[in-house]
Amino acid sequence: MNPVPIRGRRGTNHAIVLGAGIGGLCAARALSGAFERVTVVERDTFPAVPGVRRGVPQGAHVHSLTPGGAQILEESFSGFVEELAAAGGTLAGALDELDIVFFGLRLRQVPLGRVLQVSRPFLEDRLRARVQALPNVDLRTGLEATAPVATGSAGVTGVRLARPGEADVVESVDADLVVDAMGRAGRGAAWHRSLGYEEPATQRLHVGVAYASRRYRVPPGALGAAKGVLIGATQARPRGAVLTQQENDAWVLSLYGFGKDNHPPGTPEEFLGFADGLLVADTRAALRDAEPISGISSFRYPASVRRDFHRLRRLPEGLISIGDAVCSLNPIYGAGMAVAALEAKALRACLDDGGVEGLPRRFYREAARAVRLPWLFSTMADRSMPQVPGTHPVLAGLLANAFRATMRAAASDARVAAAVWNAVSLTGSPAELARPRVMASVLRHWSPPRTATVGALPGKD
C-alpha cells in the first residue's frame, strides 16, 4: 500500500519505532500507511533460525494468537494466519479442539472459530518479514535509544541512538514521530520527566506469577484428539498448566503458579512432578515418554502494569508509547499480543483522522478505550486469588464466587461458554457476560461452592 503522506511537523515525514517486538511491528505497519519513511530500531540482533532472544525473555513460553488478535492482524497483513498455518503452525478449533478448565470447571466444547498456536519466535519472525517487505520500512538492529531529541516548543523531533555498551558514540536521527515500543521497560514515561512533563500515573497489581516451560516431540495421537489443554488456577490450588501443539508438531508445556510457594521448578527431575495435580494421568504419561527438544525456561512476572498517559494534562508532541509500555497484562490470560494489535489499530485510526498534530492525546484516549476491558477482566480474575495482595477479602470472595458461578454455567450452557471465550480471547467484549440470558444462567448457578477435590481435570482421571 502506498502511503498517503501526512504533514509532518518538521517536514521529514519520518517515523521511528523503538522495538521490533509484536507491538513495534504492528505499530510500524500502522505508520507505513501514513509516513513516507518508517524506521524500526531494535536492540537485539536476530538469529538466522528463529529462537528466543534476550529482549523477549518470555518467548519460550506458550503463545497462542486468539481469534480476536488474528482478526486484527489479518486486517493489516492479509492472509497472515493461513501463511503461518501453511508454514507449520497449528490451527485449533475453539472450543471444540481445546480442553479448557477455568476455576475447576471445563468449558462446554462448542465450535467458535480457530486459534493459531505457534511459538513466539516463529510468529515474530514471520511478522517481521511481512513488515520488512513494506517498501517504506527499514529495520536497524543492534541499536538502542539513549534519549529523545527535543526542540523547544516543537516537542520531540528525533532520537539519539547508540550501540549497547557504546553510549559515547551517539547518532541523532530526525523524526516527526518517535514511538516507544520497548515493552514493560519502555522509556517513554521517564522521558516525559526529562523533557519537563509529568510522568503518567501507574496502576500496578502485584500478581507474583512465575512460569516454567519445556518443548517436546510427542508421537502422533499420544495426547489424544485435543490440540491444546488449559488448566487455570483456582483459589484453593493457585497453579495452572497450558499444553499446546505448535508449529511442526512440537508441543510446549507451560506451568505457572501464583506466589513463591507455587512457582514451578526449573529442573527436569521436578518439572513434570509439578503437573501431577493438574494434568490427567494419560497426559502426564505421554509427556514422560516424549522426547524433550528444549531445556526448561523460567520466567517471573511480578505485576500487571497500566500507565495512564490519557489522564495527563500536558503531553510532548512527537512521542508516544505503545504495547506493553502502556499496558502489560498478566500473561496467563493470553491477551498481550491481541492488546498490542488493538493499540496499533487505534494508532492507524488516529493518523487517518487527524495526522500527526495533536496525535499523542488522541492516541492515548483511543488506546485507553482499547485496553480498558481487557485490563478490567484480567485484574478482576487476579483479585479473586488470595495470593494477590491488596484486595479486601470480602471483595476477593465475591469475585471468586462470581467466577465460579460463571464457570458452572459455562460448563453446560453453550451461550455462556461462548461469552466466556469471547471475553478471554478478545473476540468479543467482556460485556457479553452481562447480557440478560447469560446473567440469568449464571445466577441460577450462584451458590456456595461444593467441597471437591482440587486436582486434575474433572471426570478424566
LINQUIGI-V489171 format. One record per run of one state. SS is the DSSP state (alpha for helix, beta for strand, coil for the rest). FROM is the first residue (numbers start at 1). LEN is the number of residues. If there is no record, write none. Layout:
SS,FROM,LEN
SS,FROM,LEN
This chain:
coil,1,13
beta,14,5
coil,19,3
alpha,22,11
coil,33,4
beta,37,6
coil,43,14
alpha,57,4
coil,61,3
beta,64,2
coil,66,1
alpha,67,10
coil,77,3
alpha,80,7
coil,87,3
beta,90,4
coil,94,4
beta,98,5
coil,103,2
beta,105,2
coil,107,7
beta,114,4
coil,118,2
alpha,120,13
coil,133,4
beta,137,5
coil,142,2
beta,144,7
coil,151,1
alpha,152,3
coil,155,1
beta,156,7
coil,163,8
beta,171,4
coil,175,2
beta,177,4
coil,181,2
alpha,183,3
coil,186,2
alpha,188,7
coil,195,7
beta,202,16
coil,218,10
beta,228,4
coil,232,7
beta,239,7
coil,246,1
alpha,247,3
beta,250,9
coil,259,1
alpha,260,3
coil,263,5
alpha,268,10
coil,278,3
alpha,281,9
coil,290,1
beta,291,2
coil,293,4
beta,297,11
coil,308,1
alpha,309,3
coil,312,7
beta,319,3
coil,322,1
alpha,323,3
coil,326,1
beta,327,2
coil,329,2
alpha,331,3
coil,334,2
alpha,336,19
coil,355,4
alpha,359,25
coil,384,9
alpha,393,20
coil,413,1
alpha,414,12
coil,426,4
alpha,430,5
coil,435,1
alpha,436,9
coil,445,17
